[in-house]
Every structure is written in structure tokens, then in C-alpha cells.
Amino acid sequence: MRRTGCIMVARKGERHTSPPIAMTEPTYDRAYWDGRSGWEPIRAVLDHRDRLGKKNRYIDIVQKMALSEWYEAEGRVLDLGCGTGRFTEWISHRSRQVIGTEISGGMLRSARHRLPGGEFVLYDGQSLPFADETFQAVVAVGVLQDIPGDDAYVSLLREAGRCIERGGRLYLLDQVSDAAGRPWRTADQVTEACALAGLVLERRRPVRKGRWWLLYLIRYGLVPSSLLERVARWELSLRERGPSRISYYMDYLFQLKKA
Ligand SMILES: C[S@@+](CC[C@H](N)C(=O)[O-])C[C@H]1O[C@@H](n2cnc3c(N)ncnc32)[C@H](O)[C@@H]1O
């Protein structure tokens, strides 16, 4: 469980002792992320129970594969909630300039270690310290999904939108669910919140299932590392074909445009 404000909210994969609660105040959970920041950099931002690191390696591959199919941003890009710099580094190979921003100083230390010449900015989790229309694109992976409360959620989306130039994009990769009693938003709720923030959906796609039989085999080292890319390609094609209902959670990629 993690503490957000004075209310306990279940982290993904944990049982709740109380139902998810819509909160109106933003929560930052800086201490939680600082506490993880010294770990191995992928484990720090993905599944901390993945002791062999195979599942996290797979998630890293499939997320980057999905994003690379749509990503178009040659100019200046913001990696919002950059964590240990997993996507900051990836963006640095594709765009002229990338800035990583975070609420956690520990995460930024780890990101700087990964990308020594990189630009990283610590901020308060609410007001992005950048002028309007600074970026051609913002990338946010696994960040907004954890913000409880619709007001705080839309408010951070608005901040992201404010910093994007007209015609620029937000690439949002987050966990979504259709299942009642789970802490995730639905893909439609994410899309609607983005629209409230002035970000228009261009396309969206399921990327990865939170529970998948093959993921268990990967996790326990029963799938050779050399096959992970092939499995990722297969999973992307499977997810595109459905099913439409999500009983646990699904990683979803949203491409949104600032009108
Ligand atoms: C699951 S990690 C993902 C990190 C990175 N995007 C990745 O995919 O590797 C979530 C990160 O978001 C950061 N975070 C949480 N709330 C934030 C906020 N309001 N603004 C910016 N970063 C935030 C956390 O400190 C944490 O490093």
C-alpha cells in the first residue's frame, strides 16, 4: 500500500483495504519514489517483485516497441515523470533535446547517472517549470495513472498541454482497466480527461496485458531472453485484435494532439 495524503490507496497488484477514493487535492508520493530510487533502475520503476528482472526486461521492450511505432518528435521533448531515465535515454536517441522532470530527487540522481550529460528538473508535481509551448512533445509513461482524484489528474494533463506547442503531441502510456473495484481509469476516462485538458485523441492502442500466461513464463525465466522481442511483437499484434474488455489491467498507449 502507499500513502497518498491521509488516505491509503492500493498500488497495482496489491489488495485494497479501502476502495479507491476520488481526491481533489494532488498527491505526490515523493517519499515512496525516493525510497525506490536506489534500486536497479528498471526494477525501481516497474515491478519491484520481479526478482530475476525478466518480466521487467520484457515490459521495457514491449513498451518501447509500441511507442517507437508512433513516436514522431524531432525537436524538444519533455519526459514527464522520467524516473530513472528509462525513456529519457530512449528519447535522446530520437529527438534533438530531451528534458526529464520529476518529483523525486532520488529518481533524478539515478537518471543523471544513466544519462550524465542529460537535463533534469525537479518540480513540485503540480506546476511544470516551463514556459507555454516549450515542447514539441511530452512523453509520460506510468506517471499519471497513479494520480488519484479527477481534479488533480486533469490539472496535470492541462499543465502538460500548456507546455506543448500547437500541433504538438502528448504520448501517454498508462495502465487502464474496465474492471469494477480496481484502482485504474478506463481508456475512455483517460481520453475524456485529456479532452478536458485540450488534448485531442488521435489514436490509442492496447500494448500489454497485466496478467498473461506467457508473462508468468517470462517472469520465471522459462522464455529465453533472445525471444523477448519476438514475444513483444506477437503481444502487440494480439492486443490490437482484442478482446475489448479488460478484466485486470492493460498498458495502453494514447497519442494526443494539442489543437
Ligand atoms: C512508475 S515510475 C515511471 C518512470 C518512468 N516514466 C518510466 O516509465 O520508466 C513513475 C514516476 O513518476 C514520478 N511521479 C509521480 N508523480 C509525479 C508527478 N506529479 N509529476 C512528475 N513525476 C511524478 C515518480 O516519482 C516516479 O519516478
The ligand as a MOL file (V3000), in Angstrom:
LIG
                    3D

  0  0  0     0  0            999 V3000
M  V30 BEGIN CTAB
M  V30 COUNTS 27 29 0 0 0
M  V30 BEGIN ATOM
M  V30 1 C 6.2940 4.1160 -12.4870 0
M  V30 2 S 7.5170 5.3770 -12.4440 0 CHG=1
M  V30 3 C 7.7750 5.6080 -14.1870 0
M  V30 4 C 9.0770 6.2920 -14.5180 0
M  V30 5 C 9.3790 6.4230 -15.9960 0
M  V30 6 N 8.3990 7.2280 -16.6820 0
M  V30 7 C 9.4650 5.0630 -16.6510 0
M  V30 8 O 8.4790 4.6500 -17.2870 0
M  V30 9 O 10.4850 4.4110 -16.5060 0 CHG=-1
M  V30 10 C 6.5650 6.8140 -12.0190 0
M  V30 11 C 7.4380 8.0500 -11.7830 0
M  V30 12 O 6.5880 9.2030 -11.7740 0
M  V30 13 C 7.0520 10.1010 -10.8090 0
M  V30 14 N 5.9300 10.9710 -10.4570 0
M  V30 15 C 4.8770 10.7100 -9.6430 0
M  V30 16 N 4.0250 11.7560 -9.6300 0
M  V30 17 C 4.5570 12.6970 -10.4550 0
M  V30 18 C 4.1540 13.9880 -10.8670 0
M  V30 19 N 3.0460 14.5570 -10.4130 0
M  V30 20 N 4.9430 14.6510 -11.7490 0
M  V30 21 C 6.0740 14.0910 -12.2070 0
M  V30 22 N 6.5180 12.8760 -11.8470 0
M  V30 23 C 5.7690 12.1870 -10.9810 0
M  V30 24 C 7.5650 9.2150 -9.6890 0
M  V30 25 O 8.4870 9.8900 -8.8670 0
M  V30 26 C 8.1850 8.0560 -10.4660 0
M  V30 27 O 9.5430 8.2490 -10.6940 0
M  V30 END ATOM
M  V30 BEGIN BOND
M  V30 1 1 1 2
M  V30 2 1 2 3
M  V30 3 1 2 10
M  V30 4 1 3 4
M  V30 5 1 4 5
M  V30 6 1 5 6
M  V30 7 1 5 7
M  V30 8 2 7 8
M  V30 9 1 7 9
M  V30 10 1 10 11
M  V30 11 1 11 12
M  V30 12 1 11 26
M  V30 13 1 12 13
M  V30 14 1 13 14
M  V30 15 1 13 24
M  V30 16 1 14 15
M  V30 17 1 14 23
M  V30 18 2 15 16
M  V30 19 1 16 17
M  V30 20 1 17 18
M  V30 21 2 17 23
M  V30 22 1 18 19
M  V30 23 2 18 20
M  V30 24 1 20 21
M  V30 25 2 21 22
M  V30 26 1 22 23
M  V30 27 1 24 25
M  V30 28 1 24 26
M  V30 29 1 26 27
M  V30 END BOND
M  V30 END CTAB
M  END
